[in-house]
Amino acid sequence: MGYTSEMEFDGERLARRGAVIVTINYRLNTFGFLAHPEITAEAPDTPTNFGLLDQRAGIEWVKRNIAAFGGDPDNITIGGQSAGGGSVMHHLTAPKNEGLFNNAVVLSGIFASVYTNQRIPGSGKTLPQVEEEGVKFFDFLGVSSLEEARQLDGETLRLKTLEYGAYWGPVIDQHYVMGDPFQHFIDNKRLKVPVMLGHTSDEFYSVPDVSSMEEFEAMAKERFGSDAEEFIELCKSESGSLEEVKQKASFRTIEYAIRIVGQAQSNNGAHTPLYYYTFDPDIPGSDDPGTFHSSDLWFFFETLAKASRPFVGKHYDLARQMSNYLVHFISNGNPNGVDSNGEDMPEWEPYTSEAPSGMVFGDKAEYVKEKPDTLMQFLINNYFKNEKETL
């Protein structure tokens, strides 16, 4: 899943609007992010993160060659969704990329959670940790050196990776990946380019992993300390149902991350615009799918006609608007502009702590000036309170 020739990534509709669209393949897992002491010794400046370096090579290719395709090498936007959005976060926080691109789009690619046992994708392992795992993997392969490992064909290595149960992702190597990109964003240690970022309304909810009210209250006290009673009151159920309490305590991990980043940027006095969106239309189908992960891609690329779902006129209108916003952002670092009929589309304002609002892509595109709900605001306040106390 996610290969660049999937039909929803067809760039024709964006190209019709004047953008030049380039998609990049890159190495994954063992091929893209394995580390081993022998590899480090061989290439100490590029010891791992080959998948990210493949992407960077693609951006450099665009920089060198895109003028021949009618593009502007001095106005490059990088973008990705899901794992691709996570890749964009890494490129945004790599100092070596200074001057390589001008804008960035992160679709469903920035995460943060509160509760324990919540798996959040991203980098966290250091180069020595992954090198150690690489040594174990070589032992599993039955090879004793990098030279022997390179004699294995790719398919054998792929199958052995699956058998081993390995997953290698971005590594903190202090060469290209300097640390957790989410934390770097908060600390304003990133390239100062405009960013469009958001999520679908039904993806990646974080829910407390508890099986009783006693466990819930203990979790609250451990996580929120002196603010635990306020949190418990916010999640209180009139019926006393644990499931209702857990439902009230659930939140969208991507929304939480974006709002923290937006708040931190205001606190740091950074003025680089962030444009926040929520994708929340009615997705048709007998399975009643909701706005599932990746459902927004059909709309941003305006490829609804290639999908099997029974989309109707309002969906095509929304897709047209979303594609317009995307291409305006690619062109100018600002999503605002005119629709195909020459009329101005709804104004999309940057996200700030004073105006923590964003564009809602529902039945139509609408900029909604609403502050976060009570639970989300509590979580944001608690995050920065803890950060301040830590400092």
C-alpha positions in Angstrom: 0.0 0.0 0.0 1.1 3.6 -0.7 3.1 3.0 -3.9 3.3 6.1 -6.0 1.3 4.7 -9.0 -1.8 4.1 -6.9 -4.7 5.6 -8.8 -5.6 8.1 -6.1 -2.2 9.8 -6.5 -2.7 10.6 -10.2 -1.5 14.1 -10.5 -3.4 15.1 -13.7 -6.0 17.3 -12.0 -3.3 19.2 -10.0 -1.2 19.5 -13.2 -4.2 21.0 -15.0 -4.1 23.8 -12.4 -0.5 24.6 -13.2 1.5 22.5 -10.7 4.2 20.1 -11.8 3.7 16.9 -9.7 6.6 14.5 -9.1 6.2 11.4 -7.0 9.2 9.6 -5.5 9.8 5.9 -4.7 12.1 5.1 -1.8 13.5 2.1 0.1 11.6 0.8 3.1 12.3 -1.3 6.3 15.6 -3.3 6.0 16.4 -1.7 2.6 15.8 1.8 3.9 16.7 2.0 7.6 18.8 -0.9 8.7 22.0 0.0 10.6 25.0 -2.0 11.4 28.5 -1.1 12.7 30.1 -2.1 9.4 27.8 0.1 7.4 28.6 3.0 9.8 32.3 2.4 9.5 32.0 2.4 5.7 29.9 5.6 5.5 30.0 7.5 8.8 28.3 10.5 7.3 25.3 8.5 6.0 25.1 5.4 8.3 21.4 4.8 7.8 18.1 6.5 6.9 18.6 5.5 3.3 14.9 5.8 2.6 14.9 9.5 3.7 18.1 10.1 1.7 16.3 8.5 -1.4 13.6 11.1 -0.9 16.2 13.9 -0.5 17.9 12.7 -3.7 14.5 13.0 -5.4 14.1 16.6 -4.2 17.6 17.4 -5.4 16.7 15.9 -8.8 13.7 18.2 -9.0 15.9 21.2 -8.0 18.3 20.4 -10.8 15.9 19.3 -13.6 12.3 20.6 -13.0 12.8 23.7 -15.2 13.0 21.4 -18.2 9.4 20.3 -17.3 8.1 23.8 -16.9 8.6 23.9 -13.1 10.3 26.5 -10.9 13.4 25.2 -9.1 13.1 28.1 -6.7 9.5 27.2 -5.7 9.4 23.6 -4.5 6.8 22.1 -2.2 7.3 18.7 -0.6 4.3 16.8 0.6 3.3 13.4 2.0 0.5 11.6 3.7 0.6 9.2 6.7 4.2 7.7 6.6 4.9 10.2 3.8 3.8 13.0 6.1 6.1 11.6 8.8 8.9 11.7 6.2 8.1 15.4 5.5 8.4 16.1 9.2 11.9 14.6 9.1 12.9 16.7 6.1 11.5 19.8 7.8 13.7 19.2 10.8 16.9 18.3 8.9 19.3 21.3 8.8 21.0 19.9 5.7 17.8 20.7 3.8 18.1 24.5 4.1 17.2 26.1 0.8 16.1 22.8 -0.8 12.3 23.5 -0.7 9.9 26.3 0.0 6.7 24.9 1.4 5.6 21.6 3.0 2.3 19.6 3.2 1.8 17.1 6.0 -1.4 15.1 5.6 -2.1 12.8 8.7 1.6 12.6 9.5 2.2 14.3 12.9 1.2 12.5 16.1 1.2 12.9 19.9 -0.6 11.0 22.7 -1.2 11.3 26.4 -2.1 7.8 27.6 0.3 4.9 28.2 0.5 2.0 25.8 -0.4 4.2 22.8 1.9 3.4 19.9 2.9 6.6 18.1 4.8 6.3 14.9 8.0 8.3 14.5 11.7 8.1 15.3 12.9 7.3 18.7 15.7 4.8 18.4 19.3 6.0 18.2 22.0 4.8 15.8 23.7 2.6 18.5 20.4 0.9 19.3 19.6 0.1 15.7 23.2 -1.0 15.0 22.9 -3.5 17.8 19.6 -4.8 16.3 21.4 -5.0 12.9 24.0 -7.3 14.4 21.3 -9.6 15.7 19.6 -9.5 12.3 22.9 -10.5 10.6 23.1 -13.4 13.0 19.6 -14.4 12.0 20.5 -14.2 8.4 23.5 -16.5 9.0 26.1 -14.0 7.7 29.1 -12.8 9.5 30.0 -9.7 7.6 28.5 -6.9 5.5 30.1 -8.4 2.4 28.3 -11.7 3.0 25.0 -9.9 3.6 25.3 -8.1 0.3 25.6 -11.5 -1.5 21.9 -12.2 -0.6 19.4 -11.4 -3.3 16.7 -8.8 -2.5 13.8 -11.2 -2.4 15.6 -13.5 0.1 16.3 -10.5 2.3 12.7 -9.3 2.1 11.3 -12.7 3.1 13.9 -13.0 5.9 12.9 -9.6 7.2 9.3 -10.7 7.4 10.3 -14.0 9.1 12.4 -12.0 11.6 9.5 -9.7 12.3 11.7 -6.6 12.0 10.5 -3.0 11.4 13.1 -0.4 10.8 12.1 3.2 10.5 13.9 6.6 10.7 16.9 6.5 13.1 18.3 9.3 15.2 21.7 9.3 13.6 22.7 13.0 14.3 23.5 13.3 10.6 20.1 13.6 8.9 17.7 12.8 11.7 18.6 15.0 14.6 15.8 13.8 17.0 12.1 13.5 17.4 10.7 15.8 14.7 7.6 16.6 16.8 9.8 17.9 19.6 11.9 19.8 17.1 8.8 21.5 15.8 7.8 22.5 19.4 11.3 23.9 19.9 11.2 25.8 16.6 14.2 23.8 15.4 12.9 23.4 11.8 13.1 25.0 8.4 11.1 28.2 8.4 8.7 27.4 5.6 4.9 27.6 5.4 3.2 24.3 6.3 -0.3 22.9 5.5 -1.2 20.1 7.8 -4.3 18.3 9.1 -6.2 15.1 9.5 -9.4 13.2 8.8 -12.1 13.3 11.5 -12.2 9.6 12.2 -8.5 8.5 12.3 -6.1 7.7 15.1 -8.1 8.3 18.3 -6.3 7.8 21.6 -8.3 6.0 24.3 -7.3 5.2 27.9 -6.3 1.6 28.2 -8.1 0.8 31.4 -10.6 -1.9 32.5 -12.2 -0.3 35.5 -13.0 3.1 37.0 -10.3 2.5 39.6 -7.7 2.0 36.9 -9.0 5.1 35.1 -8.7 7.3 38.2 -5.3 5.9 39.0 -4.2 6.6 35.4 -5.5 10.2 35.7 -3.6 10.8 39.0 -0.4 9.4 37.6 -0.7 11.4 34.3 -2.2 14.7 35.4 -1.1 15.0 39.0 -2.8 17.9 40.7 -5.1 18.4 37.7 -6.4 14.8 37.8 -9.7 15.8 39.5 -10.4 18.3 36.8 -9.8 15.7 34.1 -12.0 13.1 35.9 -14.8 15.6 36.1 -14.5 16.4 32.4 -14.9 12.7 31.6 -17.6 12.0 34.1 -20.5 9.8 33.0 -24.0 10.4 34.2 -24.7 6.6 33.9 -21.4 5.6 35.5 -20.5 3.6 32.4 -16.8 3.0 32.0 -17.2 2.9 28.2 -18.8 6.3 28.2 -16.0 7.7 30.4 -13.4 6.3 28.0 -15.3 7.7 25.1 -15.3 11.2 26.7 -11.6 10.9 27.4 -10.7 9.9 23.8 -9.1 12.5 21.5 -7.5 12.7 18.0 -3.8 12.3 18.3 -3.1 14.3 15.1 -5.3 17.2 16.2 -3.6 17.2 19.6 -0.1 17.3 18.0 -1.0 20.0 15.6 -2.6 22.2 18.3 0.5 21.8 20.5 2.8 22.7 17.6 0.6 25.7 16.8 0.6 26.9 20.4 4.4 26.4 20.7 5.0 28.3 17.5 3.1 31.3 19.0 4.9 30.9 22.3 8.2 31.0 20.5 7.3 34.1 18.5 7.7 32.2 15.2 5.7 33.8 12.4 5.9 31.1 9.7 2.3 30.2 8.8 0.7 26.9 9.6 -2.6 26.2 7.8 -4.7 23.6 9.7 -7.6 21.5 8.2 -10.0 18.8 9.3 -11.4 16.5 6.6 -15.0 15.7 7.6 -17.4 15.0 4.7 -19.9 12.2 4.5 -18.1 9.3 2.7 -20.7 7.2 0.9 -20.8 3.4 0.9 -22.8 0.6 2.3 -20.1 -0.1 4.9 -20.7 3.4 6.4 -16.9 4.0 6.5 -16.6 7.4 8.0 -13.6 9.6 7.1 -11.2 6.8 7.3 -7.4 7.2 7.1 -6.4 8.1 3.5 -9.9 9.0 2.4 -8.9 12.6 1.9 -6.4 11.7 -0.9 -9.2 11.1 -3.4 -10.2 14.7 -2.8 -6.9 16.5 -2.6 -5.9 14.8 -5.9 -9.5 15.2 -7.3 -9.5 11.5 -8.4 -13.0 10.6 -7.2 -13.9 9.4 -10.7 -11.4 6.6 -10.2 -12.8 5.4 -6.9 -15.5 2.7 -6.5 -17.5 4.7 -3.9 -20.8 6.3 -5.1 -19.6 9.9 -4.8 -22.1 12.6 -5.9 -22.0 16.2 -6.9 -21.2 17.7 -3.5 -18.2 15.4 -3.2 -16.9 16.5 -6.6 -17.4 20.2 -5.6 -15.5 19.6 -2.4 -12.7 17.8 -4.2 -12.4 20.7 -6.7 -12.1 23.2 -3.8 -9.5 21.0 -1.9 -7.4 20.6 -5.0 -7.6 24.4 -5.6 -6.4 25.1 -2.0 -3.6 22.6 -2.4 -2.3 24.0 -5.7 -2.6 27.6 -4.4 -0.4 26.5 -1.5 2.1 24.8 -3.8 2.3 27.9 -5.9 2.4 30.6 -3.1 2.8 29.0 0.3 -0.7 30.3 0.9 -3.8 28.2 0.1 -6.1 31.2 -0.6 -7.1 32.1 -4.1 -9.9 31.8 -6.6 -12.1 28.9 -7.6 -12.5 27.7 -11.2 -15.4 30.2 -11.7 -13.1 33.1 -10.7 -14.8 33.7 -7.3 -12.7 33.8 -4.2 -12.9 30.7 -2.1 -13.5 30.9 1.7 -10.5 32.6 3.4 -8.2 30.2 5.2 -6.4 31.9 8.0 -3.1 30.7 9.6 -3.3 28.9 12.9 -2.2 30.9 16.0 -2.8 30.6 19.7 -5.1 33.6 19.5 -7.0 32.1 16.5 -6.7 28.3 17.0 -9.0 27.6 14.1 -8.8 25.8 10.8 -10.5 24.9 7.5 -13.2 22.2 7.8 -13.7 20.2 4.6 -17.2 19.0 5.2 -20.1 19.2 2.7 -18.2 22.2 1.6 -15.0 24.1 2.5 -15.6 26.3 5.5 -13.2 28.1 7.8 -14.6 27.5 11.2 -13.6 29.9 14.0 -14.0 27.6 16.9 -11.7 27.0 19.8 -10.7 23.4 20.8 -13.3 21.5 22.8 -12.9 21.5 26.6 -11.0 18.2 26.9 -8.6 19.2 24.1 -7.9 22.5 25.7 -7.3 20.8 29.1 -4.8 18.5 27.5 -3.0 21.3 25.7 -2.8 23.4 28.9 -1.6 20.4 30.8 1.1 19.7 28.2 2.6 23.2 28.4 2.2 23.3 32.2 4.3 20.1 32.5 6.8 21.5 29.9 7.2 24.7 32.0 7.6 22.7 35.2 10.2 20.5 33.5 12.2 23.6 32.4 
